[in-house]
């Protein structure tokens, strides 16, 4: 029996490329997670965004590095999930970019994609500002309310040479 071919390429290769393309698109979008997830639910949800759990003992703050992806990238990303009593209480995605222009384009992309679901909110911005200090080196930022959660998306000037240029965080709302 011969395999079905599309233009000389096996259908399984086309399917694999399609799946990889979808995964990279998910990794490029904002994090749409709800707080309160268990560790297992958080790890599973983050896997859909191409962040992988580390094989280490569980702590209240767990780091999920970006999974290996095919192709070349210009940035590096990781997530820190903050747990309280075994439930997700806050989540932060950091992105390190070597090029300031690419970082600004990426920040605009995150804000635009999140704005398609929720409008930028001055009320959410005020709530976030009243609860915590804005990250050092923040050049600009946008805030959103997503259900009961608050979301901040920050464009940063790295404090250290290898520091992140983008922070996206989800924290408990009002």
N, C-alpha and C positions, 0 to 999 in steps of 0.2 A: 504494500500500500504506500502511495506517495503522499507526502505532506502537501497541503494546500499552499500555494505560493502567490505572493502579491509582488509583481514586478521583480521576481527573482529572490525576494526576501521571504523567509518563512513567516507564517502568521504568528508564531510564538514570539518572534523578535519584534514584530510590530506591536503586539500586545504588551510586551515588556517595556518598550519605549514609551507607549501611551501611559502606562502606569507610572513610570518614572517621571514623565512630564507632569502628570497630575500631582504627584507627591511634591515636586519642586514648586508648583504653584501654591500648594497649601503652605509650604514653608515660607513663601514670600508674603503671605497675608498676615493680618493681625491675629493675635491669639483671641479666640472666642471661647473662653472657658468660664465656668461658674465656680465661685469659691464654694467650699464645703465638700469637695470631692475627697474620697479616701486616697491613700497613697497609690494603690493599684489603679484606681480610676484615673488619677492624675497622670501616672506613667503611661497608661493606655491612650489618654487624650493627647498627651504631648508627643507620643510616637506618630500620631497623625500629622503633626507639624514638623516631623523629622528631627525630634529631640529624643535621645536615648537615655535610659536610666543607667547609672553607674552601678557597678557591682561592689557596693560598700555597705557598711552597716547604716541603718536608717538613723537619721538625725532630724532635728526640727527644721533644718535648712538643707535641702537636697539640691545638688547641682545636676542638671541634665544637659550634657554637651550636645552639640549638633551632630547628628549621625553622619557617617561618611556618605557623600553624595557624588554622583558621577559628574564629570565636567570641571571646569575651573570656576572658582568663585573669587570675588574681590573682598569679601567680608568673612567674619567669623562670628558665630552666635552661640549663646548658651542661656539656659533658663535656671533660675533659682526659685524653687518652690518652698514656701515657708509654711510649716504645719503647726497647728495648735491642737493638742489632744487627738492627733492622728488625722486631722482634717485640714484641707488646704485653706489657709487663712490669708495668703497673699502670694502673688506670683510676679516675677520680674523676668523679662527677656532683655538681655544685653546684646548689642551688636557692635563689633569692632570693625571699623572701616579705615583703610589707610588713606583713602582719597576723600577729602572734605566735600567735593562736589557730588560724588556718588552717595555719600552719607546723607546729604541734603535731599537728593532725589529719592532715596530710600525712605527718609522721614516723611516727605510729601506723599509718597505712595501709601505708607501705613495710615496716615491721617485721612487720605482720600478714601481708601477702602473701608476704614472704620466709619467714616462719615456717611457712607452709603447705607449703613444700618442704624446708626444713631447720630444725631446732630452734635456738633461741638457745643459744649455746655459751659457757660460762665458760672452757673451754680455748682457744677461738679468741680470746676477749677477752684472756686472759693472753698469748697469742702476739703479738697485735697490740701490746699495751702494752709488751712486751719489745723490740720491733723499732723502734718509733717513738714520738715524743711524740704524745699525744692532742691534736687540734686546739684551739687557743686558743678560749675561749668555749664549750666543750662543756658543755651542761646535762645531757644524758644520752646514752647510746649503747648499741647492741646489737651483738653480734658473732655471726658464723655461719661455719661451715666448709662450703664448697661444693666437693666433690671435693678437689682439691689446693690450692684457693685459699681465702683468708680474706676475709671481707667485714665491713666496719664501716659502720654506719648511725648518723650523729651528728645530734643536734638541737643547734643552735648559737645562742648569743646573739651577734649580729653584732659583730665588733670595730670595724668601720667602719659608718657609717650605711647604705651601700649593699652591705654584705657579705652573704654567703649565710647562711641559717638552717638549711640541711640539707646534709649531705655524705654521699654513699654512695660507698664505695671498695672496689675489689677488688684484692688484692695477693697475691703469692706466699705459699703456705702452707709448712708444715713441711718 
